[in-house]
Amino acid sequence: MIFSVFSCTEDPEVWDSKVLELSGDWFVRYDHESYGEDPFGSGFTPLMTFNTAKDDGTEIWITDDGNFWDYKVKVNVNASNLTFGSDQALVNSVDGYEIGVKIMNGKIIKNAVTQPSGYVSDSIYFEIWFEDLEDATGIANDKLLVGGFKRSGFTEDLH
């Protein structure tokens, strides 16, 4: 038997996105002004924020990938002050579930959370309105308060 080993000496291309500081994998909890912390009993669930194909620094995608309410929306950002949101309803991009979604008062706070591993990560906060949230809470024009932290990758930090 003959084995050949090839190695690649080419360096990979590394690039930055214009919304890099707003992008990441997060663990967030959905709280409510009247019903308190985690009224749906979901705990901390994964959330992703990432760049759009335009990479013009004006918008990001936000999705929970079906971990909580199953939403994916493209939302406006201000990359220089790490804020995002809109008072306008956005159309959910999840096939078969095209409800209105509003992301409001969003912000990233740098180095705000010390995790069990000792890793210091960013924090995320935003308010979210779903067109069908009233069906779940019984409150017209209701919203949820979403807060959490950036995933560190260390096992002891998993929630």
C-alpha positions in Angstrom: 0.0 0.0 0.0 1.2 3.5 -0.8 -0.1 6.5 1.1 0.3 10.0 -0.2 0.1 13.0 2.0 -0.5 16.4 0.5 -0.4 19.6 2.4 -1.7 22.9 1.4 0.7 25.8 1.7 -1.8 28.4 0.6 -3.0 30.7 3.3 -6.8 31.1 3.6 -8.3 34.4 2.7 -9.5 36.1 5.9 -12.1 38.9 5.6 -14.2 41.1 7.8 -17.8 41.9 7.4 -19.0 45.5 7.9 -21.4 44.1 10.7 -18.8 41.8 12.3 -19.4 43.3 15.8 -23.1 42.7 15.5 -22.8 39.1 14.2 -22.6 35.9 16.2 -24.1 32.9 17.9 -26.0 33.8 21.1 -28.0 32.3 23.9 -31.0 34.4 24.7 -34.1 34.2 27.0 -37.5 35.6 26.1 -39.0 37.5 29.1 -42.2 39.4 29.4 -43.1 42.7 31.1 -46.3 41.3 32.8 -45.6 37.6 33.0 -41.9 37.9 34.1 -38.9 35.8 33.3 -39.2 33.1 30.8 -43.0 32.8 30.8 -42.9 30.1 28.1 -40.4 27.9 30.0 -38.0 27.8 27.1 -34.8 28.8 29.0 -31.9 30.1 27.1 -32.2 29.2 23.4 -29.8 29.7 20.4 -30.1 32.8 18.2 -28.0 33.8 15.3 -27.2 37.3 13.9 -25.3 37.5 10.6 -24.4 39.6 7.6 -26.6 39.9 4.5 -25.3 39.3 1.0 -25.0 43.1 0.4 -22.4 43.5 3.2 -23.1 47.3 3.2 -23.2 47.7 7.0 -26.9 48.7 7.1 -28.6 45.4 7.9 -28.3 41.9 9.5 -30.3 38.7 9.6 -31.7 37.6 12.9 -33.0 34.1 13.3 -33.8 31.7 16.1 -33.8 28.8 13.5 -36.9 27.4 15.1 -35.6 27.3 18.6 -38.3 29.5 20.1 -40.8 31.2 17.8 -39.3 30.3 14.4 -38.4 33.6 12.9 -35.9 35.0 10.4 -35.9 38.7 9.6 -33.6 41.2 8.0 -33.3 44.2 10.3 -31.6 47.6 10.0 -28.5 48.3 12.0 -26.2 51.2 13.0 -22.9 49.3 13.0 -20.9 52.2 14.5 -23.0 52.3 17.8 -24.0 48.6 17.7 -27.7 49.1 17.6 -30.4 47.5 15.5 -34.2 47.5 15.0 -37.1 49.2 13.4 -40.6 50.3 14.3 -41.9 48.8 11.0 -43.1 45.2 10.8 -40.8 43.0 8.8 -42.0 39.9 7.0 -40.8 36.6 8.6 -38.7 34.8 6.0 -39.6 31.3 7.3 -41.5 29.4 4.6 -45.1 28.8 5.5 -45.0 31.2 8.5 -45.0 34.7 6.9 -46.1 36.7 10.0 -45.1 40.2 10.8 -42.2 40.6 13.2 -40.8 43.8 14.7 -37.3 44.0 16.3 -37.0 47.2 18.4 -34.4 48.9 20.6 -31.7 46.3 19.8 -28.2 46.7 21.1 -24.9 44.8 21.6 -23.0 45.6 24.7 -19.3 44.7 24.4 -17.6 42.6 27.1 -20.6 42.7 29.4 -21.0 39.1 30.6 -18.5 36.9 32.5 -19.4 33.3 31.8 -18.7 30.3 34.1 -15.4 29.5 32.2 -14.2 33.0 32.9 -14.6 34.0 29.3 -16.0 37.6 28.9 -18.5 37.9 26.1 -20.8 40.4 24.6 -24.4 40.9 25.6 -27.4 41.3 23.3 -30.8 42.9 24.0 -33.8 43.6 21.9 -37.6 43.8 22.1 -39.6 41.7 19.7 -43.3 41.7 18.6 -44.9 38.9 16.7 -48.1 39.4 14.8 -49.5 36.3 16.5 -48.1 37.0 20.0 -51.5 38.2 21.3 -52.8 34.7 20.7 -50.3 33.4 23.3 -50.5 36.2 25.9 -53.9 37.7 25.4 -52.4 41.2 25.4 -52.9 43.5 22.3 -49.6 44.8 20.7 -47.6 42.7 23.2 -43.8 42.3 23.0 -41.2 40.1 24.5 -37.9 41.3 26.0 -35.0 39.3 24.7 -31.6 39.3 26.4 -28.6 37.1 26.4 -24.9 36.6 25.6 -22.6 35.6 22.9 -21.7 31.9 22.7 -18.1 31.3 24.0 -17.6 27.8 22.6 -16.5 26.4 26.0 -18.5 23.4 27.2 -19.0 24.8 30.7 -20.7 27.9 29.3 -23.4 26.0 27.5 -26.9 26.7 28.7 
